[in-house]
Amino acid sequence: MTAELDTGLPSTRQIQTIIREEKEIEMKLSTGDLLTGKVHWQDPHCICIMDHYDQPTIVWRQSIVFVKPKL
């Protein structure tokens, strides 16, 4: 069985908007780490964030505390 991204969920739509608009975000993890960068892609289990050096970091969704646009 394959998991599919539920595009009907508000959180999925909001992340898709952030990707489309290429907004910079802050992502806090349950470890206390704070990542900044742009969301490159998402799937049902992970989100990939690109930092200022164009280095990808793949984060499991269950480890995310919050995602918010960087001001």
Residue frames as a rotation matrix with the C-alpha (Angstrom) as fourth column:
MET 1
0.581 0.814 0.000 0.00
0.814 -0.581 0.000 0.00
0.000 0.000 -1.000 0.00
THR 2
-0.529 -0.749 0.399 1.37
0.745 -0.635 -0.205 3.42
0.407 0.189 0.894 -0.95
ALA 3
0.026 0.471 -0.882 0.61
0.745 -0.597 -0.297 6.56
-0.666 -0.650 -0.366 1.00
GLU 4
-0.118 -0.001 0.993 -0.52
0.847 -0.523 0.101 9.50
0.519 0.853 0.063 -1.09
LEU 5
-0.954 -0.232 -0.191 -0.29
0.293 -0.855 -0.428 13.17
-0.064 -0.464 0.883 -0.23
ASP 6
-0.042 0.996 -0.072 -3.75
0.987 0.030 -0.160 14.37
-0.158 -0.078 -0.984 0.83
THR 7
-0.819 -0.321 0.475 -4.10
0.468 -0.853 0.231 17.67
0.331 0.411 0.849 -1.02
GLY 8
0.165 0.953 0.252 -7.44
0.373 -0.297 0.879 18.27
0.913 -0.051 -0.404 0.69
LEU 9
0.353 -0.092 -0.931 -5.74
0.935 -0.006 0.355 18.97
-0.038 -0.996 0.084 4.03
PRO 10
0.991 0.062 0.114 -5.16
0.067 -0.997 -0.036 22.65
0.112 0.044 -0.993 4.89
SER 11
0.493 -0.870 -0.005 -1.61
-0.211 -0.126 0.969 21.95
-0.844 -0.477 -0.246 6.08
THR 12
-0.074 -0.486 0.871 -0.70
0.758 0.540 0.365 20.30
-0.648 0.687 0.328 2.77
ARG 13
0.579 0.367 0.728 -2.18
0.774 -0.528 -0.349 23.19
0.256 0.766 -0.590 0.79
GLN 14
0.960 -0.239 -0.143 -0.33
-0.151 -0.878 0.455 25.75
-0.234 -0.416 -0.879 2.94
ILE 15
0.111 -0.965 0.237 3.02
0.079 0.247 0.966 24.00
-0.991 -0.089 0.103 2.39
GLN 16
0.050 -0.035 0.998 2.28
0.963 0.268 -0.039 23.80
-0.266 0.963 0.048 -1.35
THR 17
0.906 0.300 0.298 1.66
0.364 -0.911 -0.192 27.58
0.214 0.282 -0.935 -1.36
ILE 18
0.662 -0.736 -0.141 4.97
-0.286 -0.422 0.860 28.15
-0.692 -0.530 -0.490 0.46
ILE 19
-0.112 -0.686 0.719 6.74
0.550 0.559 0.620 26.01
-0.828 0.465 0.315 -2.18
ARG 20
0.332 0.352 0.875 5.03
0.943 -0.163 -0.292 27.77
0.040 0.921 -0.386 -5.09
GLU 21
0.959 0.108 0.262 5.75
0.103 -0.994 0.031 31.26
0.264 -0.002 -0.965 -3.72
GLU 22
0.195 -0.968 -0.160 9.33
0.560 0.244 -0.792 30.27
0.805 0.065 0.590 -2.79
LYS 23
0.682 0.117 0.722 8.94
-0.451 -0.710 0.541 31.77
0.575 -0.695 -0.432 0.69
GLU 24
-0.511 -0.839 -0.188 11.69
-0.195 0.326 -0.925 31.36
0.837 -0.436 -0.330 3.25
ILE 25
0.621 0.781 -0.071 10.51
-0.190 0.238 0.952 29.53
0.760 -0.578 0.296 6.36
GLU 26
-0.487 -0.619 0.617 11.54
-0.839 0.136 -0.526 28.64
0.242 -0.774 -0.586 9.88
MET 27
0.424 0.548 -0.721 10.96
-0.280 0.836 0.471 25.03
0.861 0.002 0.508 10.90
LYS 28
-0.168 -0.427 0.889 11.33
-0.983 0.002 -0.184 24.02
0.077 -0.904 -0.420 14.55
LEU 29
-0.119 0.026 -0.993 11.99
-0.240 0.969 0.054 20.37
0.963 0.244 -0.110 15.29
SER 30
0.854 0.508 -0.110 11.11
-0.065 0.314 0.947 18.35
0.516 -0.802 0.301 18.37
THR 31
0.257 -0.858 -0.446 14.86
0.910 0.370 -0.189 18.23
0.327 -0.357 0.875 19.14
GLY 32
0.493 -0.030 -0.870 14.81
0.482 -0.823 0.301 22.02
-0.724 -0.568 -0.391 19.59
ASP 33
-0.628 -0.741 0.238 16.72
0.585 -0.248 0.772 22.66
-0.513 0.624 0.589 16.35
LEU 34
0.440 0.694 -0.571 15.53
0.028 -0.646 -0.763 25.55
-0.898 0.319 -0.303 14.19
LEU 35
-0.397 -0.508 0.764 15.99
0.780 0.251 0.573 25.18
-0.483 0.824 0.296 10.44
THR 36
0.245 0.454 -0.856 15.63
-0.217 -0.835 -0.505 28.05
-0.945 0.310 -0.106 7.97
GLY 37
-0.866 -0.494 0.083 15.40
-0.003 0.171 0.985 27.89
-0.501 0.853 -0.149 4.21
LYS 38
-0.267 0.769 -0.581 12.95
-0.959 -0.270 0.083 27.18
-0.093 0.579 0.810 1.44
VAL 39
0.088 0.392 0.916 10.73
-0.240 0.901 -0.362 24.11
-0.967 -0.188 0.173 1.20
HIS 40
-0.721 -0.453 -0.524 11.77
-0.621 0.089 0.778 22.19
-0.306 0.887 -0.345 -1.90
TRP 41
-0.365 0.655 -0.661 9.20
-0.388 0.539 0.748 19.38
0.846 0.530 0.058 -1.82
GLN 42
-0.385 0.303 0.872 6.90
-0.852 0.245 -0.462 17.40
-0.354 -0.921 0.164 0.44
ASP 43
-0.497 0.356 -0.791 5.56
-0.255 0.812 0.526 13.87
0.829 0.463 -0.313 0.44
PRO 44
0.524 0.843 -0.120 3.30
-0.102 0.202 0.974 12.05
0.846 -0.498 0.192 2.90
HIS 45
0.688 -0.285 -0.667 6.20
0.692 0.532 0.487 11.35
0.216 -0.797 0.564 5.28
CYS 46
-0.137 -0.894 -0.426 8.86
0.878 -0.309 0.366 14.02
-0.459 -0.323 0.827 4.78
ILE 47
0.975 0.219 -0.050 9.54
0.173 -0.876 -0.450 17.64
-0.142 0.429 -0.892 3.86
CYS 48
0.096 -0.969 0.226 12.77
0.995 0.090 -0.037 18.71
0.016 0.228 0.973 2.15
ILE 49
0.924 0.108 -0.367 14.13
0.169 -0.976 0.139 22.13
-0.343 -0.191 -0.920 3.06
MET 50
0.344 -0.816 0.464 16.97
0.785 -0.021 -0.619 23.81
0.515 0.577 0.634 1.14
ASP 51
0.405 -0.259 -0.877 19.30
0.687 -0.547 0.479 26.00
-0.603 -0.796 -0.044 3.20
HIS 52
0.750 -0.112 -0.652 21.16
-0.288 -0.942 -0.170 29.14
-0.595 0.315 -0.739 2.10
TYR 53
-0.337 -0.931 -0.137 23.93
-0.667 0.133 0.733 26.98
-0.665 0.339 -0.666 0.61
ASP 54
0.179 0.562 -0.808 21.43
-0.946 0.322 0.015 24.95
0.269 0.762 0.589 -1.47
GLN 55
-0.890 -0.418 -0.182 22.02
-0.328 0.864 -0.382 21.94
0.317 -0.281 -0.906 0.77
PRO 56
0.042 0.978 -0.205 18.91
-0.447 0.202 0.871 19.76
0.894 0.055 0.446 1.21
THR 57
-0.911 -0.134 0.390 17.73
-0.410 0.402 -0.819 18.53
-0.047 -0.906 -0.421 4.59
ILE 58
-0.283 0.831 -0.480 15.00
-0.144 0.457 0.877 15.90
0.948 0.317 -0.009 4.65
VAL 59
-0.823 0.093 0.560 12.84
-0.567 -0.162 -0.807 16.11
0.015 -0.982 0.186 7.78
TRP 60
-0.713 0.637 -0.295 10.33
0.593 0.771 0.232 13.50
0.375 -0.009 -0.927 8.92
ARG 61
-0.168 0.747 0.644 6.94
-0.088 -0.662 0.745 15.20
0.982 0.068 0.177 9.40
GLN 62
0.634 0.495 -0.594 6.51
0.473 0.360 0.804 13.64
0.612 -0.791 -0.005 12.86
SER 63
-0.114 -0.764 -0.636 9.57
0.993 -0.102 -0.055 15.54
-0.023 -0.637 0.770 14.11
ILE 64
-0.606 -0.073 0.792 8.22
0.344 -0.922 0.178 18.98
0.717 0.380 0.584 13.13
VAL 65
-0.545 0.411 -0.731 6.90
0.707 -0.243 -0.664 21.25
-0.450 -0.879 -0.158 15.89
PHE 66
0.515 0.742 -0.430 6.00
0.272 -0.617 -0.738 24.16
-0.813 0.263 -0.520 13.60
VAL 67
-0.440 -0.521 0.732 6.61
0.895 -0.181 0.409 25.74
-0.080 0.834 0.546 10.20
LYS 68
0.559 0.631 -0.538 6.17
0.536 -0.770 -0.347 29.46
-0.633 -0.095 -0.768 9.72
PRO 69
0.630 -0.327 0.704 7.14
0.575 -0.414 -0.706 32.03
0.522 0.850 -0.072 7.09
LYS 70
-0.186 -0.783 -0.593 10.30
0.957 -0.281 0.071 33.91
-0.222 -0.554 0.802 8.02
LEU 71
0.834 0.536 -0.130 9.80
0.512 -0.840 -0.179 37.62
-0.205 0.083 -0.975 8.47
